[in-house]
Amino acid sequence: MSDFKKVYQYSKDLNILYVEDDLNLLHETTDILEDFFKSVTTAQNGMEGIEKYKDYLEKNENYFDLVITDINMPRLDGIGMIKEISKINSSQSIIVLSAYNETDRLINLIHLGIANFIMKPIKPKELIEIIHKTCINISNQKHKDEFLLQQSRLAQMGEIVDSIAHQWLQPINIIRMDTNNLLLKNILGSIDVNFIEDYTKSQFKQIDFMVETLREFRNFMRPSISSQLVSYNKMLKSVLLLLDNHIRKNNIQIKLDINENHKVQVVVNEFKHILINIINNAVDAFNENGSDYKNRILSFKTSIKNDNMILNICDNAGGIDPQIIKQIFNSNVTTKSKDKGTGMGLYLSYLIIKKNNGKIGAKNCDNGACFKISIKKEQNET
């Protein structure tokens, strides 16, 4: 049997849903599970299991780490419940318990992507061994998500460097032209005080712009693990400055309806990652959907509702395919063409917003997509 401490180190922070219609077995197995997991939510049939699953998601803005379920149950069997759960979260880890060893059922469960299968009667040793293996896989997936977040961050860094390089071309060209003009006037002997003042103001303006973009880039790349109280407005201005060339090049109009007093308690650079991802997705959507080049609008609006600080980001780029819009925050689900999207961007954004005690959703409206980010108002109080 797996050493209890070895199993516990992987299971102790996990929350699970256990669904079983046999009350005696439910109570006995729950006693075992509660020794390993942070919390165990129970249900007695598939329909109640789905209700508990949705209720947990709504209250915690998060999925269960693991679902353990019987197959034969009243109202809705385990396979039906698993199918419904997969519609909500296609990557949910599930262990199936069954007294039957039917090939067609096993094949159906394999197609549904279950993590493991345990035959009844349940043997504690086998149950703990499988819990150990499954929890290790869940832990590995979480580490994979952290790695993907770092990879995505590096990819964004490359895009931002490219954008800043293009943004610097204009001030550099202006400085070059002004300097050539200075040399020419010096040769002609026509330099006066007014010219020097204008020349100085122009150079300082261009230099200040370049320093500001460099400062924002350094701030974005600076490691940050602690949250701070910051306005949506400040983070947006920073991101829009970093992506200024990318936005201008694609002829996108930015509309801001932002209240400076709408502040949130977040890890700033992680939150900027979400904003950059959504803006880049909008740019890609404008180009892929063939949107009118002269009427591309990306709007940002803040508000407060039910003790939530809300940021709405909307475009008119044609919207998201209705068949996948409920799944876009799951891993490997992409709104882009296969050669341009991996399906990880919005999934990572979901992970970040969850880490920052917030919630993110999306819907189609006004010939475009609208993303809604909300963070509890009490998170703002320090």
N, C-alpha and C positions, 0 to 999 in steps of 0.2 A: 504494500500500500504506500502511496506517496506520503512522504513526511508531512505532518500537519502544518508545520511552520512554512515549508516550501510552498504548499498550496495556498496558505493564508496570505503570504506576501503578494500573491497575484490577485487574490479574490477579495481582500478586505475592503477595497474602495469601490467595489462594484454593486450595482443595484439590479435586482432580478425580478422577473415575473414568473411565478410557478402556477400552472393550470392543471388541475386534476379533479375528476368528479368523485373519486373514492375518498370519502371524508377521513377514514382511518389512515389511509396511505398519505393523504394530503398533510395531516397533522404530524405523522411520524417523519416524513421526508422534510417537512418544513423545519422541524427541530434540528435536523442535521444541517440543512442549508443555512440556518440562522447563525450557526457557529462559524461559517466561512464568509458570508457576505455582509456588506454594510446594511442592506435592507432587503427584505423578501416580501413582495406583494403577491397575494394568492387570489385565485379565481377558481370556480367549480365547473365552468364549461366554456366553450369557445366564444360564445357571444359575450359572456361576462369578461373573458380575457381581453377581447378587443376593446370593450368599454374601459377596462382598467388601463390598457395600453394607451388609449387616446387621452384619458384623464391625466395620466402621469406626464405625457408629452405636453399637454396644455399647462399644467401647473409648474413643470420644471424646465420647459423649453428644451427638453433633452429626451433621448430615447433610453429605454432600459438597456443596460449593458448586455444582458443575457435573458433569453426566454426559455423556460423548460416546460414542456407540455405533453400531456397524454394525447393519444389519437382518438380513441372511441369515447365520445362525450355527448351528452344531450344538447339540444338546441343547435349547436354547431360543433362539428368534430374538429380535431386538431389540424387536419390538412386544410380545411376551409379557413380556420383562424390564421394559419401560417400564410395562406394566399392573401388574406386581407392585410396582415401585418406587412407583407412584402410590398404591397401597394404604397404603404406609408413610408417604409424604410427597407429598401431592397438589400441592404447590407447587414440586416439584423442577425446577430448570432443566436442560433436556436438549437437546443438539445431536445430530441423527441423520445418519449417513453411509450412503449407499446407491448401488449401481450401477444401480438400477432407477428408472424414472420412471413408476410405475404410479399412476393416478389414485386407485384405491380405497385403496391403501396411504397415499398422501398425505393423503387425507381422514381415514383412521383415525388417523394421527399428529396431524393438526390437532385432532381431537376429544380426543386425549390431552394436548393443551396443550404440545407441544414448543416450545422456544425458536427453533430454526432447523434448516434442512435443507441438507445439502451433498451434491452429486452426486459420485460417483467417476468417474474418478480424481481424487484430492484435489489441488487446486492450492494451494501454500503461501500465495499471495497471498489467495485467497478464504478459506482457513482462518483466517488471521490477521485479516482484515476481520470475519468473523463472530464470532471470539473477542472482538474489540474491542467490537462491538455488544452481545454477550451479557454481557460483564463489566460494561459500563456499566449495563445493566439490573439486574444483580445488585447493583451498588453502589447504584443508585437505590432498590431494594427495601429494602436495609439502612437507608438514610436514612429511608425511609418508615416502617420499623418503629420507628426512634428517635422520629420525629414522633408516631406513634400512641401510643408510650409516654408522651410528654409530654401528649398529649390525654387519655389515660386517667388520668394523674396529676391533671390539672386537674378531671376529672369526679369523681374520688374526693375531691378537696379540697372540692368543693361538697357532696358527701354528708356528709363529716365536719363541715363547718361547720354543716350542718342538724342533725346529731346533737348537736353540742356546744350549739347554741342551745336545743335541747329539754332537754338535760341541765342547763343553767343555770337553766331555769325553776323547777325544784324548790328549789334553794338560795335563789334570789332570793325565791320565795314564802315560804320559811321565815324569811328575814331580814325580810321585810315584816311577817309575822305577829308575830315576836318584837318588832319595833320598835313595832308598834301596841300590843302587850301592855305594853311598857315605858311608853308614853305614858299608857295607862289606869291602870297602877299608880302612876304619878307623880301623876296627877290625884287618885287615891284616897289617896295618901300611904302606900302599903303597900310601898314598895321597901325591901328590906333587903339585907344583905351576901350572903346565900345566893342571892338572886335575881340580883344583879349577877354573881356568879361563874358561875351557870348560863347567864345571858344571854351572857356573854363567851365561854364555852366553845362555845356553840352557834354564835355568829357566826364564831369562828375556824375551826371545823370546816367550815362552809359556804364560807368564803372560801378555805381551803386546798384544798378540792375543786375550786373554780373555777380557782384558780391552777394546780393540777396539770394539769387538762385543757388549759388554755391553753398551758402549758409543753410538753406532749406534742404539741400541734398545731404549735407553733413548731418543735420538733425535727423533726417529720415533714416540714414544708415547707422546712426548711433544706437548701440544695444540699449534696450529699455525693458525692464521687467516689472516696474512699479507703476501703478495707475496714478493719474492726477486729474484734477478738475480742470477741464478745458472746454471752450466753446466750440460748437459745430463750425461756427464761422471761421475761427482761427485755423482749424484743421483743413477746411475746404480751401481757404485762400492759399495755404501751403501747397496742397495737392494740385490745385489749378495752375499755380506758378510752375511747378515741376513739369506739368503736362501741357504747358501753354502752346508750345510749337506743334505738338501732336493734335491738339484741338483746333488750332488755327488752320493747319495744313488740310484738315478734313472739313473745313468751313462749318464748324458747329457753333451755334450761338448759345452762350451760357446765360441763364436767367436765375437770379438769386433772390429769394424771399426769406432771408435769414435774420433771426433775432439774436443779437450779440449776447443776450442774457440767457440763452438756452445752452446750458453747459452740462457736460456729462463726465462721469468718473470712469476713465478708460486708460488702458495702456496706449498712449498716443500713436506711436509708430505702427503698432498692430492695427489700430483703427484706420490709419491712413492707407494701409494695405487694402482694406475693404473698399474704400473710396476709389482707389486707383483701379482696382479690379472691375468695379461696376462701370466706371467711366470708360475704360478700355473696351469692355464688352459692348457698351453703347456705340462706340466708334466703329467696332467691327460689324455691329448690326446695321448701322447706317450704310456701310459699304456693301455688305452681303445682300441686303434687301433692296439695293438700288434706290435708296431714298432720294427725294428731290434735293439736289446739291445746294439749292438756294434757300431751303426751308428746313434746316436741321436744328432742332432745339433740344437742349438738355437743361432741365430745370431742377433746382434744389429749394426745398421749403422746409422750415422747422415749425414745430407746434408742440403743445402740451395737451395730452389727453389721458384721463384716468391715471394720473400720477406717473405718466410715461413721457420722457423727452423723445420726441419723434423727429426723424429726418426722412423726408420723401425725396427720392431721386427718380425723375421721370424723363422719358424720351419720346419721340414720335417716329421711331425707326421701324415700325411695323408689328411690334409685339413678339411674344414667345409662343411657340407651338403649344396649343391647348393640351395636347396629348402628353407633354412632358413638364408642363409648368409646375405641377405639384411635386415633381421629383427633382427639380433643378438643383436643390441643395444636397442631394445625395451624391456620393462619389461616382465618378465615371459617367455622369449624365451631362451632356453638353448641348448648348443651344446653337453651336457653330457647326460648320461643315466638318467632316471627319478629318480632313487634312489640317484643320486649323484649331481644333479644340480637343482637350483631353478630358474635360468634365471635372477637373479638380479645382478650378478657380472659385466657383461659388460654394463648393463643398468646404474649401479652406476658409472662405469668408464666414460660413456658418460656424465653423469651429472657433474662429476668432471672436465672433460676436457672442457666442455661448460662453467663452472664457471670460469675456468682459461683462458678464451678467446681463446680456441683452437678448434681443430677438430680431430676426430678419425674415421678411416675407416678400412675395412678389405677386403681381397680378397684371393683367392686360387692361389698358384703358386709353382712350383717345388716340387710337392707332399707334400705340407704343407700349412699352413696359414701364411699370412703376415699382420700384423697390422701397420698402418701408423698414426702417431701422428704428427700434424703440428700446430705450433703456430706462429702467425704473428710476423715478425721481429721487427715491431715498438713497440711491447710489451716488447722488450728487453731493450729499451732505458729508462734510469732513469735520 
